[in-house]
Amino acid sequence: MVGWSSCVLLLLTHAAQTECYKLHPHQSLSSSKAPLGESQTERHEIKSKALKKLFERKIIHYVSDVKAVDAMLHSNETEPKREKRKAVYLGIDVNCKYLHLGNLVQLITLDILRNHKTDVVVLLGGSTTMIGDPSFQQADRKRPFHEEIRENEESIRSTIVRLLLRGGTPNMSTSPLGDFSIDEPNKGSLTIVNNREWYDQMDLVDFLTHGQHFSLHRILKKDCFKAKLKGNNLTLKDLNYLILQSYDFVHLYKRYRCCIQIGGSDQWGNIQSGIELCQHLCNEQLYGLTTNLLLHRNDTKYSKSLFEQNRKMPIWIDRDYTPPFLFWNFLRNVDDQQVDSYLCMLTGLEVQGGDPPSEPTPSPSEGAEATGDAHINRKKEKLADAVTAFIYGEETVRTIHTLSRLLKEDRFAVVDRVDQLKVFPFILIRRSDLHNKQISIVHILRRFHVAATNKEAKEKLAQRCIYLNRRLVEDAKYRLSLASSFVRAKDGSYYAVLGLGRKTYYSVIVQ
């Protein structure tokens, strides 16, 4: 039915060519995963600088037709007229107010493409979020309210603009719906749209007629639907989501010349359906490019739909929600086996080799293990520094290192400004409350959500793991005072550093 060659790419180490497994159309269209067949291989030298960089950073999981995608991106890189370039798009559900580390892989993909003159479109799923993507979800998503969705849209839009523009001063045009397009010299444009714009105006009968192009037999062969069918929880809502997302691709092709859809590797089934629908409606060939998933512990993927369970985890790439030190510390302590993949996909830093050891060379009795640990720790610190700088800025990373050094040296009074302490989770308290001794250590623990109840706070204190300015606090009746509990920064302000163990810190700042 579809006259195009699907390709799975295997990068050749230190080579400028890739091997491409050509798959039969019926194989690639019947499953959400492209099987590695026993078919012939051919070599293709990648010309697009953007595509080559994506492969070098091990971001790409699958490309539906490497020759066509390479030619399209290479043409964008050499075409001076913007109106003649093809665009790519990424769809994002707005079921959560914040993006997570896993979303950062797709945003970095867009950033690389933009830097090589490909226009990118980010589609916020204001309408599709009301239904929810059924792809590989362990449980039905909580259906958000309209007001919540609009708040999520605004938050995610701001995050995307901040990360992809990074302080630029572009030419910007906006629409009454809040959608806008941004042009920068020598780069691809950035356009952010919302599919509510066209679904609010679409006639229901017109939409239902698109269903004739979707074979139920083929849909049920997709892995995500097979799993739901086996669990007896497949609904018409799930099938409609597929049609809606497929039509998104068609609409964006017609309006913005979007010929390539970007998505995580778990989104191939949805991308594939959009490709097929455009062939039916427009007789045009579109393409898909999926990225590798950034995996957390136990090889689990990051998920916006699990925000309530993971809201305390510092994985959310929002400067106002996640304190910078917690974000940095999370990356500084990723599992050893995940460091290389995180470095490649999130930073592009060289994985092999590295700087010479800054620590003394271990004695033979210590063995090679100490050297290996030091090398891993240096890579983790590079990872944490690079990604934190991308989200929060270089100055924030320097502040984190300064405070980490001072905390190790117990030199609290050396802090120049209390604003520096806002890289930690922080609270503000009034000086009058301290004079009246109204603030107890239990109150502080509950304010930082270290404990949910007074009983839990007392249990934490009994565990001898709570420190105030490096002094152990065990007494649940301890009350904070300006003279005994706080130190003075060089700017004249007072603060205290609360420690949970020796690695997790919070700051208390006196107003």
C-alpha positions, 0 to 999 in steps of 0.5 A: 500500500505504501511505496517507500523504503523503511530503513533501520540504521546501524552506525559504523564506528568511526566511519562516515557511512551508515548501513541501512536495512531495507524492510518490506512495507507490510512488515514496517506497517504492521507493528510499532517496531521496525523488525530487523529483517534478513533483507539486503543492506546498502550503504548510504553516506549521510550528507546532512550535518544535522542528521550526522550529528544526531547519529553521532550523539546516539539520539536516533532510534529509527528513521523511516527512510534515511535517504529521503530524510538526509536529502531533505535536511541537507537541502534545508542546510543549503537552501537560502530561501526559507519558503523552500525548506521543509519543516519537522514537528514534535507533538507534546501532550500537555497532561502535566505542567512541566517537561521532564528529562526525557523530553529534553532529548526531543528538544535537543533534537529540535535544537540541532535541526534549527541550528542547521536551518531546518524550521521546527514546529512544536505542537501542543496537544490541547485537544488530544490531551483531553483523550490521552495517548494510549501508547504503552501506558500502564494505567489510564491517565487522569483526565485534566480539566480545561483550566489545568490544560491551559495552565500546562500549555502556558508553562510548557510553551515558556520552557520550550521558548527559554531553552531553544532561544536561550536569551535570543532577541528574535522576530516574533509573531503571535496569534490570539490563541497564544501560538507564535512563530520565531525567526532567527538569522541563520537558523530555522524558525521555531513555531509553537501551535495548539491542535485545539485551533483546528479541532475546535472548528472541525465538524464531527462528521468530517472527522469521522470520515477519516476513519475509513482510512484506518484498518482496524485489523492493522491497528490491533496489530500495533503493540500498544493496542495489542496489550490493551486488547489483551487486558480487556481495556481497549476503548473507542477513545484509544482508537480516536486518539490515533486518528486525531494525532494522525490528522495532526501530521496532515494538517501541519504538512498542509500549513507548515510544510512539515514532512518529518515527525519527531518522537520518542521510540515509543511513538512510532505507531502514532507517527506511522499512522500519520504517514499513511493518512497523508498518503491517502488524503494528499498523495504525499510521502511523509517521514518519521524520526524517532529518538532513543528513550532516556531511561531511569533506574530499572530501565523505566522511562520518564513520564509526565503522566506519573507526575503525582507519584514523582513530583518530589523527584528533581527531574522536571526541567522547570527553573521555577519548580525544581531547585537547581542544586537538587537537579544537579545532584540528581544527575551527579548521582545517576547510575554508573551504567547510564552515564555514557548514554546521558552524556551522549544524548544530553550534552554531546560531550566526549564519552571516551577518554576524558581529562587526566585524573585530578586525584592522586594515583592510587597505590597498587593495593587500592587496585584499578577500582579507585581509578575507575570510580574516579573516572566515572565520577568525573563523567557524572560531574561533567554531565551534571554541569552541562545539563544544569547549565543548559537549563539554569545557566552557567552562573548557577553551576558556578554557584553550586560548586562554590557552595558545595566547596564551602559546605565541605569546609564548614565556612558558611559565613563566606557566602557573599549573598543570600540569593546564592542559597536559592540554588537549594530548596529555600524558605523565607522566614520573618525576623519577628518570628525568630525574636518571639521563638515561634519557629521550631525545628519540627516546623522547618522540617515540615515546611521543606516536606522532609516530614509530613507530620510532627511524628515523622519529624521527631523520627527524623531527628531521632535518626541523628541525620538532621544538621543545622549549619553542620551542627547535629540537631536531635531535640524536637523542642529546639527553636530557632533564634537569630543569634544561635541558629543563623550566620551572616552573609557578606551582604548583611543578611542572615541564613541557615543551611539545613542538612538532611544527611551530608548530601541534601541541603536546604536554606532558611533565609531571614527576611 
